[in-house]
Every structure is written in structure tokens, then in C-alpha cells.
Amino acid sequence: MAGNTFGNLFKLSTFGESHGAAIGGVLDGCPPGISIDLKAIQKELDRRKPGQSAIVTQRKEPDTVEFYSGIFEGKTTGTPIGFAIHNTNQKSGDYTHIKDSYRPSHADYVYDQKYGFRDYRGGGRSSARETASRVVAGAIAKQFLSGIKINAYVSQVGDLKLAKDYQELDFSLIESNPVRCPDPVMASKMEEYIKEVRKEGDTIGGVISCVIQNVPIGLGEPVFDKLHAELGKAMLSINAVKGFEYGSGFEGIKMKGSEHNDQYNPDGSTKTNYSGGIQGGISNGMDIYFNVAFKPVATVIQPYETIDKEGNTVMTKGKGRHDPCVVPRAVPIVEAMAALVLADYSLLARSINL
Ligand SMILES: Cc1cc2nc3c(=O)[nH]c(=O)nc-3n(C[C@H](O)[C@H](O)[C@H](O)COP(=O)(O)O)c2cc1C
């Protein structure tokens, strides 16, 4: 299996399966001398961990990270940072129903077709459990990027859409509710809706919005490695992501160029920011903002039709612990992937843009 490494210079490789002994990673290229706050890393993991509220999967995992290398006396040494999170709450029996058949819209069928063999327990490598390693590395990237602020939040669940621009929101409220929507009224509507969907044994999708502030001018490598292209790749690599748009995105097509052009102030900043802080693939110093769409995930606790390994049609029913809506837990994953991109592109800018 190729493609387990992300980044050019600030480079993360992850390993592990949902029901194996552990998941973890090696973060290579982190510069030496960065002060590391281990509690802040664990805090990020706690935002992603299962069992944190009534609207997420009830798998109980403490998700405690252990570091094996690369950090000494509270600082990075510049050597590879190795870490692992032990899996402690596996219930492999929950997955015997998918051993010989495939969950529609999950990765079971394609893994079997491509590799001829798969660890079906909890989805194996295709499980979003892998993203815990990204959150660890992203938390280190955030500490490297001191000064740059990254805030993600849930802006839509099903049809319930937060109709406010990010400038009207108080980001300090993101963690004030289990949905991670900074508007308390909308958050409680979303929470109730997710509970209803869970009762039906079903799932629902949502959107995470992300805002990155205090980004210096000049991050991004034209032509193929544009900053927004890398952010897009980072976000689309997260499990269950179906869409990415930045700046004015798909809505921008309704405007005319004369309205959409971001006019300059004398200091080079712009009066509007439809560009989303990136022009020609390079950050222009304005806020970077983007949306990430997550699908309603595959595990439904309802009878459904599928096929087995021989191609026979079979009836089965989802079992086990699953997320009725993944966006509340995916907020720290989006932030982590954004931080990894910015850390990597900051190093690239230093090394080849001189
Ligand atoms: C935080 C998070 C939790 C997830 N939990 C589940 C789950 O409980 N059940 C499920 O079927 N998929 C879940 N997924 C999505 C699957 O991992 C994903 O749909 C699967 O790997 C197939 O990949 P694709 O949807 O990107 O094509 C989750 C994704 C995220 C980001």
C-alpha cells in the first residue's frame, strides 16, 4: 500500500489499523528547538476521541499518545518524532457481519479487490481511527506555527446551515457544545437532529468551515503545488470527505468579475476577500477560509442489501458503535491537516523561495 506519507519537508507517515495493537506515526522534518506542550497535544486528541458525548460513537478509547523519540527536555531535537496510541477497546465481534460481505459506500469492496485480503475489523486501515495520528502531528505543527491561528467549526448538519459569515462568530464558543458549532442556538438544533438520526439507526452529513489567520504572504509553490491545491488534497484525504471549496467557492460563480475582484488598500491588503487569502496559489496575507463537506457515513444500524464475496445478494444489518454524524469529531482533524500543510509550506518557503 503506497501513500501513507503526507508532506514535502514537514512529513508525516502513519501506521496502524482500527483493531490492531496500536496506531501511530513518524513525523520527520520538524525543526529542532520547538517547545512542545504535551498537554496541548492530548487536548487535541481528546477533541477527536470517541465516546466524548452522546452524539458520537460510544467506543470508549482514552487515546493516550506515547512519544518514543524526537522530543527531549520539552523541545524537539530535529530527529524523527515517533509516537503511538494503543488501541484498548476493540470489539472485533461487532464486525463479523462484514467479514464476507461489503458495506455499501465503505472501503470494504475496493480493499478486497485491490489487495485480495483485508483486515475487516473496524474497517482496518480504512477506519478513521488513523486520523488520530494526524491530530497528534497537527498539534505539533500548530506549536511550530505559533502566531498563525487555525479555527475550524461545524457550519452545517444535513439541511441545518449556519447562515453567518465567520467574522460574525465568536470562535471561543466552538468548544462550548458537543456539535462544535459556535452559534449556540444553531448548535442545539443540530444536536437534536443528530440524536433523532441516531435513534433511526441512520447517519447524516455536514460541513466544517475552517479559518486560518495571521498567515504571512508568500506560502505556496506555483504551479502544481499551489497552497489551495495542497489544502484541497489534505482535506480530501480525510475519511468521508466529499467536497472542498475555498474563498468564494462555488457561490462565487454567480458574481461578475467587477464585483468579485478584491480591490486593494494602499498597504496591499484587500477590501474584500473573495480570493480566500490565496492568489495564484500563494498566500496574500488575508484570512484563508474554506469549507469541507462530509458525507453521511456508511454504517447504518438498519437492515440493508449488499453482496458477499461471491457476488450473491445478501441482507445484513449494521452493528457496533458508529458515528451518526462525523463532523463534530472531524473538526480537530481538519485543523490538524491545515496545520500540517502550513508547517510544510512554511519550510518550503524558507528553503526554496530565497
Ligand atoms: C471522525 C470520523 C469518524 C468516522 N466514523 C465512521 C463510522 O462510524 N462508520 C462509517 O461507516 N464510517 C465512518 N467514517 C468514514 C469512513 O472512515 C469512510 O467513509 C471510509 O473509510 C470510506 O472512505 P470514503 O467515505 O472517504 O470513500 C468516519 C470518518 C470520520 C472522519
The ligand as an ORCA input file, in Angstrom:
! r2SCAN-3c Opt
* xyz 0 1
  C     -14.240     11.115     12.602
  C     -14.756     10.110     11.618
  C     -15.493      9.015     12.089
  C     -15.989      8.068     11.196
  N     -16.784      7.054     11.673
  C     -17.397      6.214     10.798
  C     -18.340      5.242     11.243
  O     -18.650      5.141     12.430
  N     -18.906      4.429     10.300
  C     -18.603      4.543      8.967
  O     -19.151      3.800      8.166
  N     -17.718      5.443      8.535
  C     -17.116      6.278      9.401
  N     -16.236      7.226      8.921
  C     -15.948      7.305      7.475
  C     -15.161      6.147      6.918
  O     -13.882      6.032      7.516
  C     -15.052      6.325      5.404
  O     -16.317      6.590      4.878
  C     -14.491      5.089      4.731
  O     -13.135      4.968      5.043
  C     -14.651      5.129      3.210
  O     -13.987      6.216      2.677
  P     -14.711      7.397      1.869
  O     -16.028      7.636      2.529
  O     -13.778      8.547      2.034
  O     -14.861      6.915      0.446
  C     -15.719      8.196      9.797
  C     -14.981      9.286      9.345
  C     -14.516     10.252     10.232
  C     -13.754     11.429      9.696
*
